[in-house]
Amino acid sequence: MAVHHLTKEDLQNFEKEIAEIFSTGVIRAPVHLRSGREDQLIKIFQDEQIGNDDWVFGFWDSHELALLKGVPREELKQAIIEGKSISLCFPKYNVLCSGIVGSLMGTAVGAAWALKRQHKKGRVYLFCGDMSAETGVFHEAVKYAVNFGLPVKFIVCDNGVSVMTNTREVWGSEDPWFKGTKYESKIIYFKYVNGYPHSGLGKLIKF
Ligand SMILES: Cc1ncc(C[n+]2csc(CCOP(=O)(O)OP(=O)(O)O)c2C)c(N)n1
């Protein structure tokens, strides 16, 4: 059994509440809201049985990941109100996020190495976007993880864009680089359409 019991509506309602709070101007930092991938994320947490011993690494858009990993709703909301939305870190719940593109792939591999070496139970899950999956460090991290059989998986949530840049136009390819390669064994990939703008609400918020 996965530890969470959250529904699609729970995830959607959380983002809606944060959108409302953000629109009032009380959050003096960026927020990145997401919708359209709730079913896929819930399924991944269930299929993989992601639980207390496991680690979740994410980036600027990790509200849903924190909830699914077990961070209590109010604790998460408070952190977001305090301006930590793009770099949510809850060591107590093994949730570590960063707002820097490409910053955590090596860290995730290192954490997986440590778990393996120390014969510990947990596994590492790194969730990122389609453009993040095209970075050099992502390639290196996946290659290394495959070669050494490390307990880490990379989940690529493909919304087709990097902010407003079309990822496929940049790389001249319909498919992600890893499609049909052995590296797919460490990657979970799905497409979605984000119902929110990349960042914020698509309108100027004054504070
Ligand atoms: C080193 C670095 N460069 C640029 C940015 C600005 N930035 C934030 S998110 C993002 C887009 C990343 O695209 P993708 O990985 O597809 O993520 P998603 O669309 O799912 O948010 C960029 C360029 C950043 N955060 N860090």
The ligand as an SDF file (V2000), in Angstrom:
LIG
                    3D

 26 27  0  0  0  0  0  0  0  0999 V2000
   19.8110   27.0450  -14.3760 C   0  0  0  0  0  0  0  0  0  0  0  0
   18.4490   27.5940  -14.6700 C   0  0  0  0  0  0  0  0  0  0  0  0
   18.2270   28.2120  -15.8450 N   0  0  0  0  0  0  0  0  0  0  0  0
   16.9940   28.7180  -16.1190 C   0  0  0  0  0  0  0  0  0  0  0  0
   15.9830   28.6210  -15.2040 C   0  0  0  0  0  0  0  0  0  0  0  0
   14.6110   29.1770  -15.5250 C   0  0  0  0  0  0  0  0  0  0  0  0
   13.6570   28.1010  -15.7100 N   0  0  0  0  0  0  0  0  0  0  0  0
   12.8350   27.6910  -14.7390 C   0  0  0  0  0  0  0  0  0  0  0  0
   11.8520   26.4390  -15.1930 S   0  0  0  0  0  0  0  0  0  0  0  0
   12.4860   26.4200  -16.7430 C   0  0  0  0  0  0  0  0  0  0  0  0
   11.9130   25.4970  -17.7910 C   0  0  0  0  0  0  0  0  0  0  0  0
   12.2720   24.0990  -17.6480 C   0  0  0  0  0  0  0  0  0  0  0  0
   11.4960   23.3300  -18.5580 O   0  0  0  0  0  0  0  0  0  0  0  0
   11.0200   21.8780  -18.1770 P   0  0  0  0  0  0  0  0  0  0  0  0
   12.1520   21.1180  -17.6250 O   0  0  0  0  0  0  0  0  0  0  0  0
   10.3440   21.2890  -19.3720 O   0  0  0  0  0  0  0  0  0  0  0  0
   10.0110   22.1450  -16.9770 O   0  0  0  0  0  0  0  0  0  0  0  0
    8.4500   22.4280  -16.9090 P   0  0  0  0  0  0  0  0  0  0  0  0
    7.9780   22.9420  -18.2230 O   0  0  0  0  0  0  0  0  0  0  0  0
    7.8200   21.1130  -16.6050 O   0  0  0  0  0  0  0  0  0  0  0  0
    8.2530   23.3900  -15.7890 O   0  0  0  0  0  0  0  0  0  0  0  0
   13.4740   27.3950  -16.8740 C   0  0  0  0  0  0  0  0  0  0  0  0
   14.2370   27.6370  -18.1040 C   0  0  0  0  0  0  0  0  0  0  0  0
   16.2580   27.9840  -13.9910 C   0  0  0  0  0  0  0  0  0  0  0  0
   15.3140   27.8080  -13.0660 N   0  0  0  0  0  0  0  0  0  0  0  0
   17.5010   27.4710  -13.7510 N   0  0  0  0  0  0  0  0  0  0  0  0
  1  2  1  0
  2  3  1  0
  2 26  2  0
  3  4  2  0
  4  5  1  0
  5  6  1  0
  5 24  2  0
  6  7  1  0
  7  8  2  0
  7 22  1  0
  8  9  1  0
  9 10  1  0
 10 11  1  0
 10 22  2  0
 11 12  1  0
 12 13  1  0
 13 14  1  0
 14 15  2  0
 14 16  1  0
 14 17  1  0
 17 18  1  0
 18 19  2  0
 18 20  1  0
 18 21  1  0
 22 23  1  0
 24 25  1  0
 24 26  1  0
M  CHG  1   7   1
M  END
$$$$
